Amino acid sequence: MFNLNKKRPEPLADEHQFPLLPLRDVVVFPNMVVPLFVGRDKSIKALEYAMSHEKEVFLCAQKDAKVDNPTQKDIYAFGTMGMVLQLLRLPDGTVKALIEGKQRARIESFLPHPDFFMVTVTKYPEQYDADEESMALMRAVIDGFDEYAKLNEKIGKDLATTISAIEDPARLADTIAAQLTLRVKDKQEILQVEDLNARMEMIFEKLRNEVNILKLENRLKKRVKKQMEKTQKDYYLNEQMRAIQKEMGTKDDFKAELVELEKRIKRKRLSKEAYQRVWQEFKKLKLMSPMSAEATVVRNYIDWILSLPWDERTKDKIDINEAAKILDEDHYGLTKPKERILEYLAVQGLTKKMRGPILCLVGPPGVGKTSIAKSVARSTGRNFVRLSLGGVRDEAEIRGHRRTYIGALPGKIIQYLKKAKSTNPVFCLDEVDKMSTDFRGDPSAALLEVLDPEQNVAFNDHYLDLDYDLSEVLFITTANTLHNIPLALQDRMEIIRLPGYTELEKLNIAKQFLIKKQVEQNGLTDVKITFSDKAILAIIRNYTREAGVRNLEREISSICRKLAKEVLAKGKDIRINITANSIHKYLGVIKFRYGVTEELDQIGLTTGLAWTDVGGELLQTEVALMPGKGKLVLTGKLGEVMQESAQAALSYVRSRARQLKLPEKFYENIDIHIHVPEGAIPKDGPSAGIAIATSIVSALTRKPVRHDIAMTGEITLRGRVLPIGGLKEKILAAHRGLVNAVLIPEDNKKDIEEIPKRVLKKVELVLVGHMDDVLREALILKEGEELFAPEAECEPICLEPRKEAEVPVPGEVTAH
């Protein structure tokens, strides 16, 4: 910045008195001719005084242009001496004056005058020394003004040419200063600079600032112009499109569609939030072009909202007896889930408003988990939808995608509710244990909100972005196992286990449901076909091994297809009886040997029981002894837990060696090989512990194990028998295998109630609490023979060597 208050040079002229003409919004520079329109009386009188004397007048700018009657404080001290060239009075009373600026001057004092301001001024003639700095400044100012003139459309080329021809630096500076678009305050600063070089530096700085501003303005103008051109182009194209649509009738179709959409919105009963959102989107749609991509997105969004059941519901059947009859018609057995559904209907009938239960049916394949969900819908009078979750690994499958994505859709929950057409359907989430997780999210975590009665009142789908009430939906989920379902999800569901069917139940299911279904599906309704009970049992025992009835239905279907071939060859008048002896003709070689227990009592061979995803299974455990160095060999693809169970069983036998009448170091000269047949199938779990221990004891004592007995239970090092899981499935497997008795842990006594009474009549359950009890029940002894040695003959096992005559120390560890 320039110091405007520095000491000024002494003026070369004397002070003179001149009339003052205050100017508003204009600064007059020397060598500048300006027309001025004067309307104030004082100013007009000052001009008239100047014309009557020497035509000189002092021109000075006001600090505030809004002041009509300025005082001495309202006027700048620096100004320009001017010569009045012409004075013309206009019809409206104002005066037009043409004035030429002469030189700078400063007010020294104000003189009293009744009509206008009279001032004493000091004139400042220009002082100029032609040196290199001045010449450089002149060239810089001229170049800067050329650039400024090119950017400023208001300055003509002639003016730029004229200015570049000026050789007087003072005149050059004043002429350029007058042409710049500056504020009055900035121009006044330039006028007050007396040193010419300093004035040109200031003008050059102002020029650079103005050039930068003009460049920015031009960039903005170009940008706005480009945008305006695009807008005009779009407008033109839209107008053309409207004209084309009008000729083709498309626009009329869009209007008709909007009218129909508006009617649908008015008719639809929506939640308050959905109602506000759909009207908001509809208003946007009306303003859009029908052919735009955004219009399609908005239209689809509105369609989804209107197609969902917001207030539509089916009326529940509250007749308990009718519901129970329907459930029994569709399914044989399955007492627990049927009771739970009837309980729900009873409460619904009393309260009239109840949140839908969330049931999880867990059981092996083919036991009717999915089909009972359909029966629930039929018995309650509700609509039914089924969503298979097997293989789902994307969280968006449940909650949907946001509308910002191309081709976005709501999640499967909302999609299937649209399909259900009611807010209270029976919603079956099938195979909930088959979901997986990857980088796209965890769908089981998204199900937490869906299956939580406290949260699903306001389920928020990403696509809709609206709260939707799922509390009236009766969710039924199905799974084969629970260990694949996250604990948080299990906590939100009521678990109902569906065990495998007994032979009698399978027989009744085949007679009441499966045979009728397959006869109808294979076009044999008009043919007289009968299946004997023994034939059905032969199929169950020799051609299927499963907890459910899916393979049984498949085998019956195979027989019906072969019967259809016979009917076409011989005619429909034939009568066909399917007996146990004719099964081989239709199904071929027997696939399974019924009753896998051994026919003879054998040493080192015990029948255990295992639980699998498809129900219970018999598990043979074999032990062989060989000369060796005390090595324990485990084969049969045993899991880590089962291997540890085998080691615990061997440790128990070693600790009870004296009681079992075995040599103290019997294990040092032999290898014990434990094998579980069907080696290709992985096996794991602790429940085979007592079976392994029994086989080891049988092999070491050379006592055979009863072939008609099976056992299950975990063993500890001290011989205790701990409880196990899946008891019902295991007992059913024993029943299928013609086992007469099963040894089970005492702590599993509470689970006996779940086992069908028909099975309990055929299979004897023996409760055992210790491994000694197991051995007494399982091993076959000669008449009068004792398995365990008398207590007096059993010396305690010493942990440290001692002399034979030494008296045992109290508190020694013994095998008891």
C-alpha positions in Angstrom: 0.0 0.0 0.0 1.0 3.6 -0.5 1.4 6.1 2.3 -0.9 8.9 1.4 0.0 10.9 4.5 3.7 11.4 3.7 5.0 14.9 3.6 3.9 16.6 0.4 6.2 18.8 -1.7 5.7 22.5 -1.5 3.3 23.8 -4.1 4.7 25.9 -6.9 1.6 28.1 -7.1 -0.2 30.5 -4.8 -3.5 29.9 -3.2 -6.6 31.0 -5.0 -10.4 31.2 -4.2 -12.8 29.2 -6.3 -16.4 28.0 -6.1 -16.7 24.4 -5.0 -18.9 21.8 -6.9 -19.5 18.7 -4.7 -19.8 15.6 -6.9 -21.8 12.4 -6.1 -20.4 9.0 -7.2 -17.8 10.4 -9.5 -14.1 11.4 -9.3 -12.9 13.8 -12.1 -9.2 13.4 -13.0 -7.0 16.0 -14.8 -7.1 15.9 -18.6 -10.6 14.4 -18.5 -13.7 16.0 -20.1 -16.9 14.9 -18.3 -20.6 15.9 -18.7 -22.3 16.6 -15.4 -25.9 16.9 -14.6 -26.4 19.3 -11.7 -29.7 19.6 -9.8 -28.9 21.1 -6.4 -29.3 24.9 -6.1 -26.0 25.5 -4.5 -24.2 23.6 -7.2 -26.1 25.5 -10.0 -25.2 28.8 -8.4 -21.5 27.8 -8.1 -21.5 27.0 -11.9 -23.2 30.3 -12.8 -20.6 32.1 -10.6 -17.7 30.4 -12.4 -19.2 31.2 -15.9 -19.5 34.9 -14.9 -15.9 35.1 -13.8 -13.0 33.0 -15.0 -15.0 29.8 -15.6 -12.8 27.8 -13.1 -14.5 25.6 -10.5 -13.1 23.2 -8.0 -14.5 19.7 -8.4 -14.4 17.5 -5.3 -16.2 14.2 -4.5 -18.5 13.6 -1.5 -17.7 10.9 1.0 -21.3 9.7 1.0 -23.4 10.2 -2.1 -26.7 9.9 -0.2 -26.1 13.2 1.6 -28.1 16.0 -0.2 -26.7 19.0 1.7 -23.1 18.1 2.4 -21.0 20.0 5.0 -17.3 20.5 5.1 -16.9 17.1 6.8 -18.7 15.3 4.0 -16.3 16.4 1.3 -12.8 15.0 0.4 -10.0 17.6 0.7 -8.3 16.6 -2.6 -10.0 17.4 -5.9 -9.4 18.6 -9.4 -9.5 22.1 -10.8 -11.9 22.2 -13.7 -12.8 24.6 -16.6 -16.5 24.9 -17.5 -16.7 24.5 -21.2 -20.4 24.6 -21.6 -23.5 25.2 -19.5 -27.0 24.2 -20.6 -30.2 24.6 -18.6 -32.7 21.8 -19.2 -36.5 22.1 -19.1 -36.8 20.2 -15.8 -34.7 22.9 -14.1 -31.5 20.9 -14.0 -28.2 22.1 -15.6 -26.0 20.1 -17.9 -22.3 21.2 -17.6 -19.4 20.1 -19.7 -16.2 20.4 -17.6 -12.6 19.7 -18.3 -10.3 18.6 -15.5 -7.1 20.7 -15.4 -4.9 19.8 -12.4 -4.8 18.5 -8.9 -5.6 20.8 -6.0 -6.3 20.7 -2.3 -8.7 22.6 -0.1 -7.0 24.8 2.4 -10.0 26.5 3.9 -13.7 27.2 3.4 -14.8 30.8 2.9 -18.2 32.1 4.0 -20.6 32.6 1.1 -24.4 32.7 1.2 -25.2 30.8 -2.0 -22.5 28.1 -2.4 -19.2 26.8 -1.1 -16.3 29.0 -1.7 -12.9 27.5 -0.9 -9.3 28.4 -0.9 -7.2 25.8 -2.7 -3.6 25.0 -3.4 -2.8 23.7 -6.9 -0.2 21.0 -7.5 1.4 20.9 -10.9 2.8 17.6 -12.1 6.5 16.9 -11.4 8.1 14.4 -13.6 11.7 13.1 -14.1 12.1 10.9 -17.2 14.2 7.9 -15.9 14.3 4.2 -16.5 11.9 3.4 -13.7 9.3 5.8 -15.1 9.6 4.3 -18.6 9.3 0.8 -17.2 6.2 1.8 -15.2 4.6 3.4 -18.3 5.2 0.3 -20.4 3.8 -2.0 -17.6 0.7 0.2 -17.2 0.1 0.3 -21.0 0.5 -3.5 -21.3 -1.8 -4.0 -18.3 -4.4 -1.7 -19.8 -4.3 -3.6 -23.1 -5.0 -6.8 -21.3 -7.7 -5.1 -19.3 -9.3 -3.6 -22.5 -9.4 -7.1 -24.2 -11.3 -8.6 -21.2 -13.6 -5.6 -20.6 -16.2 -5.4 -23.4 -17.1 -1.8 -22.4 -13.7 -0.4 -23.5 -13.4 0.0 -27.3 -10.4 -0.8 -29.4 -10.0 2.9 -30.3 -9.6 3.9 -26.7 -7.0 1.3 -26.1 -5.1 2.5 -29.2 -5.4 6.2 -28.1 -4.0 5.4 -24.6 -1.1 3.4 -25.9 -0.1 6.5 -28.0 0.0 8.9 -25.0 3.6 9.8 -24.1 2.9 12.1 -21.1 3.1 9.8 -18.1 0.9 12.1 -15.9 -1.8 12.2 -18.6 -1.4 8.4 -19.2 -1.9 7.7 -15.5 -5.0 10.0 -15.1 -6.6 8.7 -18.3 -6.3 5.0 -17.3 -7.4 5.8 -13.8 -10.6 7.4 -15.2 -11.4 4.3 -17.3 -11.0 1.7 -14.5 -14.2 0.3 -12.9 -13.3 1.2 -9.3 -15.1 2.5 -6.3 -15.1 6.2 -5.5 -12.9 5.6 -2.5 -10.3 3.8 -4.6 -10.3 6.4 -7.3 -9.9 9.1 -4.6 -6.9 7.3 -3.3 -5.3 7.4 -6.8 -6.1 11.1 -7.1 -4.5 12.0 -3.8 -1.1 10.4 -4.7 1.1 13.3 -5.7 4.2 11.3 -6.7 3.8 10.2 -10.3 5.8 6.9 -10.0 3.9 5.9 -6.9 0.6 6.8 -8.7 1.5 4.6 -11.6 2.5 1.7 -9.3 -0.9 2.0 -7.6 -2.7 2.1 -11.0 -0.7 -1.0 -12.2 -1.7 -2.9 -9.0 -5.4 -1.9 -9.5 -5.1 -3.0 -13.1 -3.8 -6.5 -12.1 -6.7 -6.9 -9.6 -9.3 -5.9 -12.2 -7.7 -8.3 -14.8 -8.0 -11.2 -12.4 -11.6 -10.3 -11.5 -12.5 -10.0 -15.2 -10.9 -13.4 -16.0 -12.9 -15.0 -13.2 -16.0 -13.3 -14.5 -15.4 -14.6 -18.0 -14.9 -18.1 -16.7 -18.2 -17.9 -14.8 -20.0 -16.4 -17.8 -18.7 -19.2 -20.0 -19.8 -21.8 -17.5 -23.2 -20.2 -17.1 -23.5 -19.9 -20.9 -22.6 -23.6 -21.3 -25.2 -24.5 -18.7 -27.8 -22.3 -20.3 -27.1 -23.8 -23.7 -27.5 -27.3 -22.2 -30.7 -26.2 -20.5 -32.0 -24.6 -23.8 -31.0 -27.8 -25.7 -32.8 -30.0 -23.2 -35.8 -27.7 -23.3 -35.8 -27.8 -27.1 -35.5 -31.6 -27.1 -38.2 -32.0 -24.5 -40.5 -29.8 -26.5 -39.8 -31.9 -29.6 -40.4 -35.1 -27.6 -43.7 -33.7 -26.3 -44.8 -32.9 -29.9 -43.9 -36.4 -31.0 -45.7 -37.9 -28.0 -48.7 -35.8 -28.8 -48.8 -37.1 -32.3 -48.4 -40.7 -31.2 -50.7 -40.4 -28.2 -47.9 -41.4 -25.6 -48.4 -38.3 -23.5 -52.0 -39.0 -23.2 -51.2 -42.5 -22.0 -48.9 -41.1 -19.4 -51.6 -38.7 -18.2 -54.1 -41.5 -18.1 -51.6 -43.5 -16.1 -51.1 -40.7 -13.6 -54.8 -40.3 -13.2 -55.2 -44.1 -12.5 -52.2 -44.0 -10.1 -53.8 -41.1 -8.2 -57.0 -43.0 -7.9 -55.1 -46.1 -6.5 -53.4 -43.9 -4.0 -56.7 -42.4 -2.8 -58.3 -45.9 -2.5 -55.3 -47.6 -0.8 -55.3 -47.7 3.0 -51.7 -46.9 4.1 -49.8 -46.0 7.2 -49.4 -42.3 7.9 -45.7 -42.4 7.0 -46.3 -44.4 3.8 -49.2 -42.0 2.8 -47.0 -39.0 3.1 -44.1 -40.6 1.2 -46.3 -41.9 -1.7 -47.9 -38.4 -2.3 -44.5 -36.8 -2.1 -43.1 -39.2 -4.8 -46.3 -38.8 -6.9 -45.9 -35.0 -7.0 -42.3 -35.5 -8.2 -43.5 -38.0 -10.9 -46.0 -35.5 -12.3 -43.2 -33.0 -13.0 -41.0 -35.6 -14.8 -40.8 -36.6 -18.4 -42.4 -40.0 -18.9 -39.4 -41.2 -20.8 -36.8 -40.3 -18.2 -35.0 -43.0 -16.2 -35.8 -41.3 -12.9 -39.5 -41.4 -13.7 -39.3 -45.2 -14.1 -37.6 -45.5 -10.7 -40.2 -43.3 -9.0 -43.1 -45.1 -10.7 -41.7 -48.5 -9.6 -41.3 -47.3 -6.1 -44.9 -46.1 -5.9 -46.1 -49.4 -7.4 -44.3 -51.3 -4.7 -45.8 -49.3 -1.9 -49.4 -49.6 -3.4 -49.0 -53.3 -4.1 -48.1 -54.2 -0.4 -50.8 -55.2 2.0 -50.8 -52.4 4.6 -54.3 -53.0 6.1 -55.5 -56.1 4.4 -55.7 -59.2 6.6 -57.5 -62.5 6.5 -59.9 -63.5 9.3 -58.5 -66.2 11.6 -60.5 -69.4 12.1 -60.9 -69.6 15.9 -62.7 -73.0 15.9 -60.2 -75.2 17.8 -61.9 -78.5 16.9 -62.0 -77.7 13.2 -58.3 -76.6 13.3 -57.3 -79.8 15.1 -59.2 -81.9 12.5 -57.4 -80.2 9.6 -54.0 -80.7 11.2 -54.8 -84.4 11.8 -56.0 -84.8 8.3 -52.7 -83.6 6.8 -50.2 -85.1 9.3 -49.9 -88.2 11.4 -48.3 -87.6 14.8 -46.3 -84.4 15.3 -48.1 -83.8 18.6 -46.0 -80.9 19.9 -46.3 -78.5 16.9 -50.0 -79.2 16.6 -50.5 -78.4 20.3 -48.6 -75.1 20.0 -50.7 -74.0 17.0 -53.9 -74.8 18.8 -52.7 -72.9 21.9 -52.0 -69.9 19.7 -55.5 -70.0 18.2 -57.1 -70.4 21.7 -55.3 -67.2 22.9 -56.1 -65.4 19.7 -59.8 -66.2 20.3 -59.7 -64.8 23.8 -57.6 -61.7 23.3 -58.5 -60.8 19.7 -55.0 -59.3 19.4 -51.8 -61.2 19.7 -48.4 -61.0 18.2 -47.7 -63.9 15.9 -45.5 -66.6 17.4 -42.1 -67.5 15.8 -41.7 -71.2 15.8 -38.6 -73.2 14.7 -39.2 -76.8 13.7 -36.0 -78.7 14.0 -35.7 -82.3 12.8 -34.3 -84.7 10.2 -35.3 -84.4 6.5 -38.6 -85.8 5.5 -40.5 -85.6 8.8 -42.9 -83.0 7.5 -41.5 -79.7 8.8 -42.4 -77.7 5.7 -45.7 -79.4 5.0 -47.0 -78.8 8.5 -46.5 -75.1 7.9 -48.9 -75.3 5.0 -51.4 -77.2 7.2 -51.1 -74.5 9.8 -52.1 -71.9 7.2 -55.1 -74.1 6.1 -56.2 -74.7 9.7 -56.0 -71.0 10.6 -57.5 -69.7 7.4 -54.5 -67.6 6.5 -52.5 -67.2 3.3 -49.3 -69.2 3.0 -45.9 -68.1 1.6 -42.6 -70.0 1.7 -39.1 -68.6 1.4 -36.2 -71.0 1.1 -33.1 -69.6 2.8 -30.7 -72.3 1.7 -27.5 -70.8 0.2 -28.6 -67.2 0.9 -25.4 -65.2 1.7 -26.3 -61.6 1.0 -27.8 -59.4 3.7 -29.7 -57.4 1.0 -31.7 -60.6 0.1 -33.5 -60.0 3.5 -33.5 -56.2 3.7 -33.4 -55.1 0.0 -31.2 -52.7 -1.8 -31.3 -48.9 -1.6 -33.0 -47.1 -4.5 -29.7 -45.5 -5.5 -28.7 -48.8 -7.1 -29.8 -49.7 -10.7 -32.4 -52.4 -10.6 -32.9 -52.2 -6.9 -35.7 -54.2 -5.3 -37.1 -54.8 -1.8 -35.8 -57.7 0.2 -37.4 -61.2 0.0 -39.5 -60.5 3.1 -41.3 -57.6 1.5 -41.5 -59.4 -1.9 -43.2 -62.4 -0.3 -45.6 -60.3 1.7 -46.7 -58.7 -1.6 -47.3 -62.3 -2.8 -49.2 -63.2 0.3 -51.6 -60.2 -0.1 -52.3 -60.0 3.6 -50.5 -58.6 6.7 -51.1 -61.8 8.7 -50.0 -64.8 6.5 -48.2 -67.9 7.7 -44.6 -67.2 6.5 -42.4 -70.3 6.3 -38.6 -69.6 6.3 -37.3 -72.9 5.1 -33.8 -74.2 5.8 -32.9 -71.4 8.1 -29.7 -73.4 9.1 -28.4 -73.4 5.6 -27.6 -69.7 5.3 -24.0 -68.6 4.9 -21.9 -65.5 5.3 -19.5 -63.6 3.0 -18.2 -60.1 2.3 -21.8 -59.0 1.4 -23.0 -59.4 4.9 -24.7 -61.9 7.2 -28.3 -62.6 6.4 -28.9 -64.3 9.7 -28.1 -61.0 11.4 -30.7 -59.3 9.2 -33.2 -61.9 10.3 -32.8 -60.9 14.0 -35.1 -57.9 13.4 -37.6 -59.9 11.3 -37.9 -62.6 13.9 -37.9 -60.4 17.1 -41.5 -59.7 18.3 -40.3 -56.6 20.0 -38.7 -55.1 16.8 -40.6 -56.4 13.8 -43.4 -54.0 14.6 -41.4 -51.5 12.6 -39.3 -53.5 10.1 -37.4 -51.1 7.8 -36.6 -52.4 4.3 -33.7 -50.5 2.6 -35.7 -50.1 -0.6 -38.9 -48.9 0.9 -37.3 -46.9 3.7 -40.6 -47.2 5.5 -41.6 -48.9 8.7 -43.6 -52.1 8.0 -45.5 -54.0 10.7 -44.6 -57.7 10.7 -46.1 -58.4 14.2 -49.2 -60.2 12.9 -47.2 -62.6 10.7 -47.0 -66.1 12.0 -43.4 -67.1 11.2 -42.5 -70.8 11.0 -38.8 -71.6 10.4 -37.4 -75.0 9.7 -34.0 -76.5 10.2 -32.2 -79.9 10.3 -29.8 -78.9 13.0 -29.4 -76.1 15.6 -25.7 -75.8 15.7 -25.5 -73.9 12.4 -28.0 -71.3 13.6 -26.5 -68.3 15.6 -27.4 -68.3 19.3 -28.9 -64.8 19.0 -31.3 -66.0 16.3 -32.1 -69.2 18.3 -33.0 -66.9 21.3 -35.7 -65.2 19.2 -37.5 -68.5 18.2 -39.5 -71.1 20.0 -37.7 -74.4 19.3 -39.9 -77.4 18.6 -38.0 -80.7 17.9 -39.5 -83.2 15.5 -38.0 -86.6 16.0 -38.0 -89.4 13.4 -41.0 -91.5 12.9 -41.4 -95.0 14.3 -42.2 -98.0 12.1 -45.8 -97.9 13.1 -46.0 -94.2 12.4 -44.4 -94.7 8.9 -46.9 -97.5 8.3 -49.9 -95.3 9.1 -48.5 -92.4 7.1 -48.0 -94.6 4.0 -51.5 -96.1 4.3 -53.2 -92.7 4.9 -51.2 -90.3 2.8 -48.4 -91.6 0.6 -50.0 -94.5 -1.3 -53.1 -92.4 -2.1 -51.0 -89.5 -3.3 -48.8 -91.6 -5.5 -51.7 -93.6 -7.0 -53.3 -90.4 -7.9 -50.2 -88.8 -9.4 -49.5 -91.9 -11.5 -53.0 -92.1 -13.0 -54.0 -95.3 -11.2 -57.1 -93.9 -9.5 -59.5 -96.2 -11.5 -57.3 -99.3 -10.9 -57.9 -101.6 -7.9 -54.5 -101.6 -6.1 -53.9 -102.7 -2.5 -50.8 -102.7 -0.4 -50.6 -105.1 2.5 -49.2 -104.0 5.9 -46.4 -106.6 5.6 -45.5 -105.2 2.1 -45.2 -101.6 3.5 -43.2 -102.8 6.4 -40.9 -104.7 4.0 -40.3 -101.4 2.1 -39.6 -99.6 5.3 -37.2 -102.1 6.7 -35.4 -103.3 3.6 -35.4 -100.4 1.2 -35.2 -97.3 3.4 -33.2 -96.2 6.4 -34.3 -92.7 7.4 -35.9 -90.7 10.1 -38.6 -89.3 7.7 -40.7 -90.7 4.9 -39.2 -89.1 1.8 -37.4 -92.2 0.6 -40.4 -94.3 1.5 -42.6 -92.1 -0.7 -40.0 -92.4 -3.5 -40.0 -96.3 -3.3 -43.9 -96.3 -3.4 -43.7 -94.0 -6.4 -41.3 -96.4 -8.1 -43.8 -99.3 -7.5 -46.7 -97.2 -8.9 -44.8 -96.4 -12.1 -44.2 -100.1 -12.7 -47.8 -100.8 -12.0 -48.8 -98.1 -14.5 -46.8 -99.9 -17.1 -48.6 -103.2 -16.3 -52.0 -101.4 -16.5 -51.3 -100.1 -20.0 -50.3 -103.6 -21.1 -53.2 -105.5 -19.5 -55.9 -103.0 -19.1 -57.6 -101.2 -16.1 -59.8 -104.1 -15.2 -57.0 -106.0 -13.5 -56.7 -106.2 -9.7 -53.2 -105.8 -8.2 -52.2 -106.9 -4.7 -48.8 -105.8 -3.4 -47.5 -108.3 -0.8 -44.2 -108.7 1.0 -43.2 -111.4 -1.4 -43.8 -109.3 -4.5 -41.8 -106.3 -3.3 -38.6 -107.8 -4.7 -40.2 -107.9 -8.2 -40.8 -104.2 -8.2 -37.9 -102.8 -6.2 -35.1 -105.3 -6.9 -32.4 -106.3 -4.5 -32.7 -105.5 -0.8 -30.8 -102.3 0.0 -30.5 -102.6 3.7 -30.3 -105.5 6.1 -33.1 -105.1 8.7 -31.8 -105.4 12.2 -28.1 -104.7 12.0 -27.3 -106.2 15.4 -25.2 -109.3 15.3 -27.1 -112.6 15.5 -24.5 -114.1 18.0 -23.0 -112.8 21.2 -19.4 -111.9 20.4 -16.3 -110.9 22.3 -15.1 -107.3 21.8 -18.2 -106.3 19.8 -20.7 -103.8 21.2 -23.8 -102.1 19.7 -23.8 -98.4 20.4 -26.2 -95.7 19.4 -25.5 -92.5 17.4 -27.5 -89.4 16.5 -27.3 -88.0 13.0 -29.0 -85.3 11.0 -31.4 -87.9 9.5 -32.2 -89.5 12.9 -30.7 -92.2 15.1 -28.3 -95.0 13.9 -26.9 -98.2 15.3 -23.1 -98.0 15.8 -21.0 -101.1 16.1 -17.8 -100.8 18.2 -15.1 -103.4 17.7 -12.0 -104.0 19.8 -9.1 -106.4 18.9 -6.0 -107.2 21.0 -2.6 -107.9 19.5 0.9 -108.4 20.9 2.6 -105.1 21.1 3.9 -102.3 23.5 0.7 -100.8 24.9 -0.3 -98.8 21.8 -3.9 -97.6 21.4 -5.0 -97.6 17.7 -8.2 -95.8 16.7 -9.8 -96.2 13.3 -13.1 -95.5 11.6 -12.7 -91.7 10.9 -13.3 -90.8 14.6 -13.5 -87.2 15.6 -11.4 -85.6 18.3 -14.0 -85.9 21.0 -14.6 -89.5 20.3 -10.9 -90.3 20.4 -10.7 -88.6 23.8 -13.7 -90.7 24.9 -11.8 -93.9 23.9 -8.7 -92.8 25.9 -11.0 -92.1 28.9 -12.5 -95.6 28.5 -9.1 -97.2 28.4 -8.0 -95.2 31.5 -11.1 -96.4 33.4 -10.3 -100.1 32.5 -6.6 -99.7 33.6 -7.7 -98.1 36.9 -10.1 -101.1 37.5 -7.6 -103.8 36.4 -7.5 -105.7 39.8 -11.3 -105.5 40.2 -11.7 -107.0 36.7 -9.1 -109.7 37.5 -6.6 -108.4 35.0 -2.8 -108.5 35.4 -1.5 -105.2 36.8 0.6 -104.4 33.7 -1.6 -106.1 31.1 -1.4 -103.2 28.7 2.4 -103.2 28.4 2.6 -106.3 26.1 -0.5 -105.7 23.9 -1.8 -103.2 21.5 -5.5 -102.3 21.6 -7.2 -101.5 18.3 -10.6 -99.8 18.5 -12.6 -99.7 15.2 -16.0 -98.3 14.4 -17.2 -99.7 11.0 -18.4 -97.7 8.0 -15.1 -95.9 8.1 -16.0 -93.5 5.3 -18.5 -91.7 7.5 -17.1 -89.2 10.0 -18.1 -89.9 13.6 -17.7 -87.8 16.7 -19.2 -87.1 20.2 -18.8 -88.5 23.7 -21.9 -90.7 23.8 -20.1 -93.9 22.6 -17.9 -93.9 25.7 -19.6 -96.8 27.6 -19.8 -98.8 24.4 -16.0 -98.5 23.8 -15.3 -99.3 27.5 -17.6 -102.4 27.3 -15.8 -103.6 24.1 -12.4 -103.2 25.8 -13.4 -105.1 28.9 -15.0 -107.8 26.8 -11.8 -108.3 24.8 -9.6 -108.3 27.8 -11.7 -110.6 30.0 -12.8 -112.8 27.0 -16.4 -112.3 28.0 -18.9 -111.9 25.1 -21.3 -109.0 24.9 -25.1 -109.5 24.5 -26.0 -109.0 20.9 -29.6 -107.9 21.7 -28.5 -105.0 23.8 -27.4 -101.5 22.8 -26.1 -98.7 24.9 -25.3 -94.9 24.9 -23.6 -92.7 27.5 -20.5 -90.7 28.2 -17.9 -92.2 30.5 -15.6 -90.4 33.0 -12.3 -91.6 34.4 -14.0 -92.8 37.5 -16.6 -94.7 35.6 -19.6 -92.4 36.0 -22.1 -92.4 33.1 -23.1 -88.9 32.1 -26.3 -87.9 30.2 -26.4 -87.6 26.4 -28.6 -85.9 23.8 -30.9 -87.1 21.1 -32.3 -90.0 23.2 -35.6 -90.3 21.4 -33.9 -90.7 18.0 -31.4 -93.2 19.4 -34.2 -95.4 20.9 -36.1 -95.3 17.6 -33.0 -96.5 15.9 -32.7 -99.3 18.4 -36.4 -100.2 17.8 -35.8 -100.3 14.1 -32.8 -102.6 14.6 -34.8 -105.1 16.7 -32.8 -104.3 19.9 -34.5 -105.7 23.0 -32.8 -103.5 25.6 -31.0 -100.2 25.7 -28.7 -99.0 28.5 -29.1 -95.2 29.1 -27.7 -92.8 31.7 -29.8 -92.3 34.8 -29.9 -88.5 34.2 -31.8 -89.1 31.0 -34.8 -90.5 32.8 -36.6 -87.2 32.2 -36.4 -87.7 28.4 -38.2 -91.1 28.5 -41.6 -89.3 28.4 -40.9 -88.1 24.8 -40.5 -91.7 23.5 -43.7 -93.3 22.1 -45.3 -95.8 24.3 -45.5 -98.3 21.5 -41.7 -98.3 21.3 -41.3 -98.6 25.1 -43.4 -101.8 24.9 -40.9 -103.3 22.5 -37.6 -101.9 23.9 -36.6 -102.2 27.6 -34.8 -99.1 28.9 -32.2 -99.8 31.7 -31.0 -96.9 33.7 -27.3 -97.0 34.6 -25.2 -94.6 36.7 -21.8 -96.3 36.7 -19.7 -98.3 34.3 -19.8 -101.3 36.6 -23.6 -101.4 36.1 -23.1 -101.4 32.4 -20.7 -104.3 32.5 -23.0 -106.3 34.7 -25.9 -105.8 32.2 -23.9 -106.2 28.9 -21.4 -109.0 29.5 -22.4 -112.7 29.5 -21.0 -114.7 32.4 -20.9 -118.4 33.0 -23.2 -119.7 35.7 -22.0 -118.7 39.1 -19.1 -116.6 37.7 -18.4 -113.1 39.1 -17.1 -110.4 36.8 -15.5 -108.4 39.7 -13.1 -109.8 42.2 -14.1 -109.6 45.9 -13.0 -106.4 47.7 -10.7 -108.3 50.0 -8.6 -109.5 47.0 -8.2 -106.0 45.5 -5.1 -104.3 46.7 -5.0 -100.5 46.2 -2.9 -99.1 43.4 0.3 -97.5 44.7 1.7 -94.4 43.2 5.1 -95.0 44.7 7.1 -98.3 45.1 7.1 -99.8 48.7 8.2 -102.9 50.5 5.8 -105.7 50.4 5.6 -105.9 54.2 4.9 -102.2 54.5 1.5 -101.2 55.9 -0.5 -99.2 53.4 -0.5 -95.5 54.2 -4.0 -94.0 54.9 -5.4 -91.9 52.1 -3.7 -93.8 49.3 -5.3 -93.5 45.8 -7.4 -96.6 45.0 -9.5 -97.5 42.0 -12.8 -97.2 43.9 
